[in-house]
Amino acid sequence: MSKVLTIRVDEESYKILKLAAEAERRTISNYLEYAALNYTLNEMFISDDEMDEIKDLFPRLRKGLEDVKEGRWTLAE
């Protein structure tokens, strides 16, 4: 079942949202739902590329920690 949300935006924001909705051939309400869901889902989940970067980071962090413990480090200026 649909839920009703009420939001308040300034005139300039409204104009921008209205133009964006018209460009997508959507109502403002539908555009806001689409935009909010799109943003939320993209921010909520990690892409495969981001996950690969995270996986690569852990071994480098472990190596760095070992270097610090063994005194094999210098401060970069």
The first five atom37 places (N, CA, C, CB, O) and aatype in JSON, in Angstrom:
{
  "aatype": [12, 15, 11, 19, 10, 16, 9, 1, 19, 3, 6, 6, 15, 18, 11, 9, 10, 11, 10, 0, 0, 6, 0, 6, 1, 1, 16, 9, 15, 2, 18, 10, 6, 18, 0, 0, 10, 2, 18, 16, 10, 2, 6, 12, 13, 9, 15, 3, 3, 6, 12, 3, 6, 9, 11, 3, 10, 13, 14, 1, 10, 1, 11, 7, 10, 6, 3, 19, 11, 6, 7, 1, 17, 16, 10, 0, 6],
  "atom_mask": [
    [1, 1, 1, 1, 1],
    [1, 1, 1, 1, 1],
    [1, 1, 1, 1, 1],
    [1, 1, 1, 1, 1],
    [1, 1, 1, 1, 1],
    [1, 1, 1, 1, 1],
    [1, 1, 1, 1, 1],
    [1, 1, 1, 1, 1],
    [1, 1, 1, 1, 1],
    [1, 1, 1, 1, 1],
    [1, 1, 1, 1, 1],
    [1, 1, 1, 1, 1],
    [1, 1, 1, 1, 1],
    [1, 1, 1, 1, 1],
    [1, 1, 1, 1, 1],
    [1, 1, 1, 1, 1],
    [1, 1, 1, 1, 1],
    [1, 1, 1, 1, 1],
    [1, 1, 1, 1, 1],
    [1, 1, 1, 1, 1],
    [1, 1, 1, 1, 1],
    [1, 1, 1, 1, 1],
    [1, 1, 1, 1, 1],
    [1, 1, 1, 1, 1],
    [1, 1, 1, 1, 1],
    [1, 1, 1, 1, 1],
    [1, 1, 1, 1, 1],
    [1, 1, 1, 1, 1],
    [1, 1, 1, 1, 1],
    [1, 1, 1, 1, 1],
    [1, 1, 1, 1, 1],
    [1, 1, 1, 1, 1],
    [1, 1, 1, 1, 1],
    [1, 1, 1, 1, 1],
    [1, 1, 1, 1, 1],
    [1, 1, 1, 1, 1],
    [1, 1, 1, 1, 1],
    [1, 1, 1, 1, 1],
    [1, 1, 1, 1, 1],
    [1, 1, 1, 1, 1],
    [1, 1, 1, 1, 1],
    [1, 1, 1, 1, 1],
    [1, 1, 1, 1, 1],
    [1, 1, 1, 1, 1],
    [1, 1, 1, 1, 1],
    [1, 1, 1, 1, 1],
    [1, 1, 1, 1, 1],
    [1, 1, 1, 1, 1],
    [1, 1, 1, 1, 1],
    [1, 1, 1, 1, 1],
    [1, 1, 1, 1, 1],
    [1, 1, 1, 1, 1],
    [1, 1, 1, 1, 1],
    [1, 1, 1, 1, 1],
    [1, 1, 1, 1, 1],
    [1, 1, 1, 1, 1],
    [1, 1, 1, 1, 1],
    [1, 1, 1, 1, 1],
    [1, 1, 1, 1, 1],
    [1, 1, 1, 1, 1],
    [1, 1, 1, 1, 1],
    [1, 1, 1, 1, 1],
    [1, 1, 1, 1, 1],
    [1, 1, 1, 0, 1],
    [1, 1, 1, 1, 1],
    [1, 1, 1, 1, 1],
    [1, 1, 1, 1, 1],
    [1, 1, 1, 1, 1],
    [1, 1, 1, 1, 1],
    [1, 1, 1, 1, 1],
    [1, 1, 1, 0, 1],
    [1, 1, 1, 1, 1],
    [1, 1, 1, 1, 1],
    [1, 1, 1, 1, 1],
    [1, 1, 1, 1, 1],
    [1, 1, 1, 1, 1],
    [1, 1, 1, 1, 1]
  ],
  "atom_positions": [
    [[0.83, -1.17, 0.0], [0.0, 0.0, 0.0], [0.88, 1.25, 0.0], [-0.94, -0.01, 1.2], [1.87, 1.3, 0.72]],
    [[0.53, 2.23, -0.79], [1.28, 3.48, -0.88], [1.19, 4.27, 0.41], [0.77, 4.33, -2.05], [0.18, 4.24, 1.12]],
    [[2.27, 4.98, 0.71], [2.33, 5.87, 1.87], [2.5, 7.29, 1.37], [3.48, 5.47, 2.84], [3.12, 7.51, 0.33]],
    [[1.98, 8.23, 2.09], [2.08, 9.63, 1.73], [3.18, 10.28, 2.56], [0.73, 10.37, 1.93], [3.2, 10.14, 3.78]],
    [[4.09, 10.97, 1.89], [5.13, 11.74, 2.55], [4.94, 13.2, 2.18], [6.56, 11.24, 2.15], [4.6, 13.53, 1.05]],
    [[5.17, 14.06, 3.13], [5.1, 15.49, 2.86], [6.49, 16.06, 3.06], [4.05, 16.2, 3.77], [7.12, 15.85, 4.1]],
    [[6.98, 16.8, 2.06], [8.29, 17.44, 2.2], [8.14, 18.92, 1.88], [9.36, 16.77, 1.26], [7.21, 19.33, 1.2]],
    [[9.07, 19.69, 2.39], [9.07, 21.12, 2.13], [10.41, 21.44, 1.47], [8.85, 21.96, 3.45], [11.47, 21.1, 2.0]],
    [[10.37, 22.1, 0.31], [11.59, 22.51, -0.38], [11.46, 23.98, -0.75], [11.84, 21.63, -1.64], [10.35, 24.5, -0.9]],
    [[12.6, 24.64, -0.91], [12.56, 26.04, -1.32], [12.22, 26.13, -2.81], [13.91, 26.74, -1.01], [12.23, 25.12, -3.53]],
    [[11.92, 27.33, -3.25], [11.46, 27.54, -4.63], [12.48, 27.07, -5.66], [11.15, 29.02, -4.85], [12.11, 26.44, -6.66]],
    [[13.74, 27.36, -5.43], [14.79, 26.96, -6.39], [14.9, 25.44, -6.48], [16.16, 27.56, -5.98], [15.03, 24.9, -7.58]],
    [[14.86, 24.76, -5.35], [14.91, 23.29, -5.36], [13.7, 22.72, -6.09], [14.97, 22.75, -3.93], [13.82, 21.75, -6.84]],
    [[12.55, 23.32, -5.86], [11.33, 22.86, -6.54], [11.48, 22.97, -8.05], [10.11, 23.66, -6.06], [11.12, 22.06, -8.79]],
    [[12.0, 24.09, -8.5], [12.18, 24.3, -9.94], [13.12, 23.23, -10.52], [12.75, 25.71, -10.22], [12.85, 22.68, -11.59]],
    [[14.18, 22.95, -9.83], [15.14, 21.94, -10.3], [14.48, 20.57, -10.35], [16.38, 21.91, -9.38], [14.62, 19.85, -11.33]],
    [[13.77, 20.21, -9.28], [13.09, 18.91, -9.24], [12.02, 18.8, -10.33], [12.46, 18.68, -7.87], [11.87, 17.76, -10.95]],
    [[11.3, 19.89, -10.54], [10.26, 19.88, -11.58], [10.87, 19.68, -12.96], [9.46, 21.19, -11.54], [10.36, 18.89, -13.75]],
    [[11.96, 20.39, -13.25], [12.64, 20.22, -14.54], [13.17, 18.8, -14.72], [13.8, 21.22, -14.67], [13.05, 18.21, -15.79]],
    [[13.75, 18.26, -13.66], [14.28, 16.89, -13.72], [13.16, 15.89, -13.96], [15.04, 16.54, -12.42], [13.31, 14.97, -14.75]],
    [[12.04, 16.07, -13.27], [10.9, 15.17, -13.44], [10.36, 15.26, -14.86], [9.79, 15.51, -12.43], [10.06, 14.24, -15.48]],
    [[10.23, 16.47, -15.38], [9.73, 16.64, -16.75], [10.67, 16.0, -17.76], [9.56, 18.13, -17.07], [10.22, 15.39, -18.73]],
    [[11.97, 16.13, -17.54], [12.96, 15.53, -18.44], [12.84, 14.0, -18.47], [14.38, 15.92, -18.02], [13.1, 13.37, -19.49]],
    [[12.44, 13.43, -17.35], [12.26, 11.97, -17.25], [10.84, 11.54, -17.57], [12.63, 11.49, -15.85], [10.51, 10.36, -17.52]],
    [[9.99, 12.52, -17.92], [8.56, 12.26, -18.18], [7.9, 11.56, -17.0], [8.4, 11.42, -19.46], [7.18, 10.56, -17.15]],
    [[8.16, 12.11, -15.81], [7.6, 11.58, -14.56], [6.88, 12.71, -13.83], [8.71, 10.95, -13.66], [7.13, 13.89, -14.08]],
    [[6.0, 12.33, -12.93], [5.46, 13.33, -12.02], [6.56, 13.67, -11.01], [4.16, 12.81, -11.3], [7.52, 12.91, -10.85]],
    [[6.42, 14.79, -10.35], [7.43, 15.14, -9.35], [7.46, 14.08, -8.25], [7.14, 16.53, -8.74], [8.53, 13.68, -7.8]],
    [[6.3, 13.62, -7.84], [6.22, 12.6, -6.8], [6.95, 11.33, -7.23], [4.75, 12.28, -6.48], [7.73, 10.76, -6.47]],
    [[6.67, 10.88, -8.46], [7.31, 9.67, -8.97], [8.81, 9.88, -9.13], [6.69, 9.26, -10.3], [9.59, 8.97, -8.85]],
    [[9.21, 11.07, -9.57], [10.64, 11.34, -9.73], [11.35, 11.31, -8.38], [10.85, 12.71, -10.41], [12.44, 10.75, -8.27]],
    [[10.74, 11.91, -7.37], [11.35, 11.9, -6.04], [11.49, 10.48, -5.5], [10.53, 12.75, -5.09], [12.51, 10.15, -4.89]],
    [[10.47, 9.65, -5.71], [10.55, 8.26, -5.27], [11.69, 7.54, -6.0], [9.21, 7.52, -5.52], [12.5, 6.85, -5.38]],
    [[11.74, 7.72, -7.32], [12.79, 7.1, -8.14], [14.18, 7.57, -7.68], [12.58, 7.44, -9.63], [15.07, 6.75, -7.46]],
    [[14.35, 8.89, -7.54], [15.65, 9.45, -7.19], [16.09, 9.0, -5.79], [15.6, 10.97, -7.26], [17.25, 8.66, -5.58]],
    [[15.18, 9.01, -4.85], [15.51, 8.62, -3.47], [15.9, 7.14, -3.41], [14.33, 8.89, -2.53], [16.88, 6.78, -2.76]],
    [[15.13, 6.3, -4.08], [15.47, 4.87, -4.08], [16.78, 4.6, -4.8], [14.34, 4.06, -4.74], [17.6, 3.81, -4.34]],
    [[16.97, 5.25, -5.94], [18.2, 5.07, -6.7], [19.42, 5.46, -5.87], [18.15, 5.88, -7.99], [20.4, 4.73, -5.82]],
    [[19.35, 6.62, -5.24], [20.45, 7.08, -4.4], [20.69, 6.13, -3.23], [20.16, 8.49, -3.88], [21.82, 5.73, -2.96]],
    [[19.62, 5.77, -2.55], [19.75, 4.9, -1.38], [20.34, 3.55, -1.72], [18.4, 4.71, -0.72], [21.24, 3.07, -1.04]],
    [[19.85, 2.93, -2.78], [20.36, 1.62, -3.16], [21.8, 1.68, -3.62], [19.5, 1.01, -4.25], [22.58, 0.76, -3.35]],
    [[22.18, 2.73, -4.31], [23.56, 2.87, -4.76], [24.51, 3.13, -3.61], [23.67, 3.97, -5.78], [25.67, 2.72, -3.66]],
    [[24.05, 3.82, -2.58], [24.88, 4.11, -1.43], [24.92, 2.97, -0.43], [24.4, 5.36, -0.76], [25.88, 2.86, 0.34]],
    [[23.9, 2.13, -0.43], [23.78, 1.05, 0.55], [24.7, -0.14, 0.26], [22.36, 0.58, 0.6], [25.2, -0.78, 1.18]],
    [[24.9, -0.42, -1.0], [25.61, -1.62, -1.39], [26.98, -1.29, -1.96], [24.8, -2.4, -2.4], [27.18, -0.23, -2.55]],
    [[27.9, -2.19, -1.77], [29.27, -2.03, -2.27], [29.38, -2.75, -3.6], [30.32, -2.57, -1.24], [28.96, -3.9, -3.74]],
    [[29.94, -2.05, -4.59], [30.13, -2.67, -5.9], [31.24, -3.71, -5.82], [30.46, -1.6, -6.97], [32.02, -3.73, -4.87]],
    [[31.32, -4.57, -6.82], [32.37, -5.59, -6.87], [33.75, -4.94, -6.91], [32.18, -6.5, -8.1], [34.69, -5.43, -6.29]],
    [[33.89, -3.83, -7.65], [35.18, -3.14, -7.71], [35.58, -2.6, -6.35], [35.12, -1.99, -8.73], [36.74, -2.73, -5.94]],
    [[34.62, -2.0, -5.63], [34.92, -1.49, -4.29], [35.3, -2.63, -3.35], [33.72, -0.72, -3.73], [36.2, -2.48, -2.53]],
    [[34.62, -3.76, -3.48], [34.93, -4.9, -2.62], [36.33, -5.44, -2.91], [33.88, -6.02, -2.81], [37.05, -5.83, -1.99]],
    [[36.71, -5.47, -4.19], [38.06, -5.91, -4.55], [39.1, -4.98, -3.93], [38.22, -5.95, -6.08], [40.14, -5.45, -3.45]],
    [[38.84, -3.67, -3.94], [39.77, -2.72, -3.33], [39.88, -2.98, -1.83], [39.31, -1.28, -3.59], [40.98, -2.9, -1.27]],
    [[38.77, -3.27, -1.18], [38.78, -3.55, 0.26], [39.58, -4.82, 0.54], [37.34, -3.68, 0.81], [40.38, -4.86, 1.47]],
    [[39.36, -5.85, -0.28], [40.09, -7.11, -0.09], [41.59, -6.91, -0.27], [39.59, -8.16, -1.07], [42.39, -7.52, 0.44]],
    [[41.99, -6.05, -1.23], [43.4, -5.76, -1.45], [44.0, -4.93, -0.32], [43.59, -5.05, -2.77], [45.2, -5.0, -0.06]],
    [[43.17, -4.16, 0.35], [43.64, -3.27, 1.4], [44.09, -4.03, 2.64], [42.55, -2.29, 1.76], [45.09, -3.66, 3.26]],
    [[43.38, -5.08, 3.02], [43.68, -5.78, 4.27], [45.09, -6.36, 4.32], [42.68, -6.89, 4.46], [45.78, -6.18, 5.33]],
    [[45.56, -7.06, 3.27], [46.95, -7.55, 3.34], [47.97, -6.41, 3.46], [47.26, -8.38, 2.1], [48.98, -6.56, 4.14]],
    [[47.71, -5.29, 2.8], [48.64, -4.16, 2.89], [48.63, -3.56, 4.29], [48.28, -3.09, 1.85], [49.67, -3.15, 4.8]],
    [[47.46, -3.49, 4.91], [47.38, -3.0, 6.29], [48.12, -3.93, 7.25], [45.91, -2.84, 6.72], [48.84, -3.48, 8.14]],
    [[47.95, -5.24, 7.06], [48.66, -6.21, 7.91], [50.17, -6.06, 7.76], [48.23, -7.65, 7.56], [50.9, -6.09, 8.75]],
    [[50.63, -5.9, 6.52], [52.06, -5.72, 6.25], [52.55, -4.44, 6.91], [52.34, -5.68, 4.72], [53.63, -4.43, 7.5]],
    [[51.78, -3.37, 6.81], [52.17, -2.12, 7.43], [52.25, -2.23, 8.94], [0.0, 0.0, 0.0], [53.16, -1.68, 9.56]],
    [[51.31, -2.94, 9.53], [51.32, -3.16, 10.98], [52.55, -3.96, 11.4], [50.04, -3.87, 11.43], [53.19, -3.66, 12.41]],
    [[52.88, -4.98, 10.63], [54.1, -5.77, 10.91], [55.34, -4.89, 10.82], [54.22, -6.98, 9.93], [56.23, -4.99, 11.66]],
    [[55.4, -4.04, 9.8], [56.55, -3.14, 9.64], [56.68, -2.21, 10.84], [56.42, -2.32, 8.35], [57.78, -1.97, 11.33]],
    [[55.56, -1.68, 11.32], [55.6, -0.79, 12.49], [56.09, -1.56, 13.71], [54.2, -0.18, 12.76], [56.93, -1.07, 14.45]],
    [[55.56, -2.76, 13.92], [55.96, -3.57, 15.08], [57.45, -3.9, 15.04], [55.14, -4.85, 15.15], [58.1, -3.99, 16.08]],
    [[57.99, -4.09, 13.85], [59.4, -4.45, 13.69], [60.29, -3.21, 13.58], [59.59, -5.33, 12.45], [61.51, -3.34, 13.44]],
    [[59.71, -2.03, 13.64], [60.49, -0.8, 13.58], [60.94, -0.44, 12.17], [0.0, 0.0, 0.0], [61.86, 0.37, 12.0]],
    [[60.3, -1.04, 11.15], [60.69, -0.78, 9.75], [59.76, 0.29, 9.15], [60.64, -2.1, 8.89], [58.96, -0.01, 8.25]],
    [[59.87, 1.51, 9.65], [59.02, 2.55, 9.11], [59.67, 3.91, 9.33], [57.63, 2.51, 9.76], [60.5, 4.08, 10.22]],
    [[59.28, 4.85, 8.52], [59.72, 6.23, 8.68], [58.51, 7.14, 8.41], [60.93, 6.57, 7.72], [57.57, 6.74, 7.72]],
    [[58.55, 8.33, 8.93], [57.49, 9.28, 8.69], [57.8, 10.04, 7.41], [57.32, 10.25, 9.89], [58.89, 10.59, 7.25]],
    [[56.85, 10.07, 6.5], [57.02, 10.83, 5.27], [56.68, 12.29, 5.54], [56.14, 10.26, 4.13], [55.76, 12.59, 6.29]],
    [[57.42, 13.17, 4.93], [57.15, 14.61, 5.11], [56.37, 15.15, 3.96], [58.43, 15.4, 5.29], [56.04, 16.34, 3.94]]
  ]
}
